[in-house]
Amino acid sequence: MRRIGGHVSTAGGLVKAIDRTREIGANCLQIFAGSPRSWARRLYTNEEVKDYLLSPFVAAGEVGPVFIHALYLVNLASDNLYLVKKSVNSLIFDLKNGQAINSAGVIVHLGSHQGRGFDLVADQVAGVINQILSATIETPFVIENSAGQKGKVGSLSEIADLFRRVGHPRLKLCLDTAHLFAAGYDLRELSGVDNVVKELIKLDLLKHLVCLHLNDSRTDFNSRNDQHANLGEGKIGLAGLSQFINHPELANLPIILEVPGELGMPDAKQITIAKSLQYTPGVY
């Protein structure tokens, strides 16, 4: 069974995320390990970890994997070293929390070079990633592709460059459909989906891919503007999203929705739509 889930709240406690995952009919999840817009971070308590890991649904493998999404304030490409330091500290906390709950990875937006260009920040970003990996164990550091807006680091070629510079087995990749579309990959066409996969292979990134963020796009193709829409309500459409998740090279990857639903987060309706996009095996 394919793993399909959404970003869910941990309000009321970490274990509540499991309840919310099941309530929407999902079998995997993504969470924040703290407020996404605050630098404040703490490690999970032993009791929180125990309650999560001993949940019958997690223990039986019925719910999982769990991904942690890093906070939105992170910028590893900034020329403000105080901001970079705070980013590093927050990611170390997230990775340690990820290790505690056996997370499949911490998914990270690398931040913006603020117009200076990738070449001027590449060494810095790679060095900081190595610093974070050296301070943690086990949990993957998962780079998410960007939509290309406002100097955000995270084009496929930039990510490939960082993989070469860092060269660490815990460095992984997450692909977001809305970001790909906004960055100029036309997922509405089967040829566009094939081109993404061909580029992943050419850049030696496909083997590092561990997760798909399945989101429609509120903004136009090649807009360089990151705005998620509910599945089927955006510019990509259900046909394109279905082609993407069913590509033979992508068809076994876990899927996480980051769509607004009706109340600001993925809901049962959106999970049902995502499940309906799956092809019968061998049909692609």
N, C-alpha and C positions, 0 to 999 in steps of 0.2 A: 504493500500500500504506500502510495506516495505521501510524503510529509508536506502538509499544507496548513499554514497557520497565519497568525497576524501579530502585530505589535499590540500587546495588552498591558493594562495598568497593574502595578503592584500595590496600589492603594489598599491599606488595611493589612499589608504584610505580603512577603514574597510568595507564600503558598497560595495567596488569593489569585495570583496569575494563572495557576493551574486551573482553578475553578472557572475563571473567565475564558480560558482557552477551550475548555470543554463546553461551556455554555454556548459558544459560537460555532461549535461543531468542528473545531480544529484539532490537530494532533501534534503540532509543534508551535513554538512561540518565540517572540522577541520581547525584551523588556529593557527598561533603563534600570541601572543599579543605583539610582539616585535621581534627583531632579535634573532634567535635561538642560536646564538654563541656570544652574547654580554650580559653583565650584565645590561646594560642600560635598564631601564624600566620607563614607565610613565603611569598614569591613562588616560583612554579615556576621551576626552572632552565631555561635555554635548551635543555638536552639533554632534559629532561622534556617540554617543549612540542613540540620537534621530533619526538621519538618518538611522541607522541600524534597530532600532526597528519599525520605521514607514515605512520601505520598504514594498511595497504592498505584496511581496512574503513571508516575515517574518510575517507580521501582519496577513496575511490570513492563516498562518500555512503551506504554500506550501513549504517553505524551513526551515528546522530545524529537529532535534536539532543541535546546534553548540557546538563543543568541542574545548577547547583551549589546545594546547600541550605545556607543560613547556619547557624551553630552555634546550639544551643538556648539559650545563655546571653544572647543579645541581648535587650535591653529598651530600646527607644527612647522609651518612655512613663514611665520611672522618674523619681522625684524625687531619685535618687542620681546626681548629675552625673558622678561618677567612673565609674559603671556605664554611663551613656550614652556617655561618651567612649570607653570600651573597646569598646562595641558599634559605634560609628562606625568606629573603627580596624579592627576585624575585618571589617566589611562592605566597607570600602575595599580591603582585601587580597583578599577574595573576588571583588569586582568586577574587580579588576586581573587576578587569575588567570583569571577568566571571559573577559576580553578576550583573554588570551594563547592560550586554546584555542578561541576562537570560540564560547563558550557562548551558548545562547539566553536565559540569564538566571540571576540569583541569586535564589532563592526564600526569602522572609524571613517569619518570625513576628515581628510588631512588638513584642510584649511586653505587659505588664500595666500598667494605670493604678493598680493596687493599691487599688481602691475609691474613688479620687478622682473617677471619672467621665470619660467621653471628652471632654466639652466643656472640661474643665480642662487636658487634655494635647494637644488637637488641634493647637494652634499649635506646640507643642514638637516633636511628631512630624513635622509637615510641614516645619518648619524644619530638623530634623536630616536628613530625607530629601533636601532641597534641598542641604544641605551635602555629603552623600555623593555626590550626582549631580554636583555641581560639581567634586569632587575626582577624578572618574573619567570615562571616555569609553566610548561604544559599548554596553557590556553592559547589558541591561535590569535594573532593580530590580523584582522581581516580588513583590507582596504576596500572601500566602496568607490566605484566610479562616480565622477561628478558630471553635472550638466554643462560645465564649462563657463559658468557665470562668474563675473567679478574676480577673475584670476584664481578661481578654485582649482587646486591641484587635483588631478584624478582622471585625466584622459587615459585611454588604454595604453598609448605609447609612453606616457609619463609613469604610469603604474609599472609597466614592463621595465623601464629604466630603473625604478626603485627596487624592483625584485632583483635585478642584476647587481645593483650596488650593495644591497643588504645581504642577499644570499642565505637567508635563514629558513629552515624547514617549517617554522611556525608562522611564516608570513603567507597569508591566503588572500583570496579575492571574492568579493560579492558584486554581482551585477544588478543594477537597478534599471528596469525597463523605461521608466519615465526619464531618467537621466540619459540613457542611451539615445532615446528619441529626440530629446532636446539638444543633444550634442551632435546630431546629424546622422544617426543610424535609423533608416526608415524601416521600422519593424512592421509597418502595414503590408509590406511586400515580402514574400518568401525569400526572394533574392537578397533583401536587406538583412533578414535573419541569418541567412547563409553567410553573408559578408561579415557579420559580427563573429560568427564561429571561425571563419577562415582567418580573421585578424587575430583572434585569440590563439589559434594554433601557430600562426606566423610569429607572434610575439612571445610564444612559449608560456602563455598564461592559462590555457585551458586546464592544465593539470593542477593548477592552484585554486580553481573555482570551487567554492564550497556552499554557496547560497545564492538564490535569486530573490530579489525584491520585485514583486509583481505589482506594478502600479500603472494606471492609465495616466495620461498627461493632459493637464488643463491648457497647456501652451502648445503652440504650433511646432511642427517639425523644424529642427535646427534653430530653435528660438534662444538657446543658451539660458533658459529660464526654468528653474526647478519648481514646478507646482503639480502636486499629485491630484488625480481625480479618481473617483470610484471606477471600478472595472466596467467598461462599456459606456461610460459617460464622458470620455475624453477623446483626444485626437488620434490615439492609436487604434482603439476599438478592440472588440473581442476576438475578431479573426486574427489580427496581428499578434495579440497576446497569446492566443492559443498556439499559433505557429511557433512562437518563441519557446514556450515551456515544453513543447513536444518535440523540439529538434532532438534527434538521436543523441547528440553530444550533451544535451542539457536535461534530458527527460528523467534522470534519476536524482536530480538535485532537490533539496528542500526548498520550499517556496514560502516566503513571508510577505504578507500584504501590509502596506503602510498607507492605506486609503482612509478617507474621512468617515466612510459609512454614513449613518444617519445622525450619529451623536458624537462624531469627532474621532472615532477609532474603528478599525475593522469590526464588522458585525456578522451575524449568521448569514444574512443575505449575500454579503460579499464573499464569504467563504464558500457558500453553495455555488456561486457563479464561478469561482476559481476551480472548484472541483469539476464543474461541468465542461471546462475547457480542455480537459484531458482527452486525448484520442484513445481509441482502442489500440492495444499493442500491435505494432506492425503496420499501422495505417499511414504513418507520416510519409 
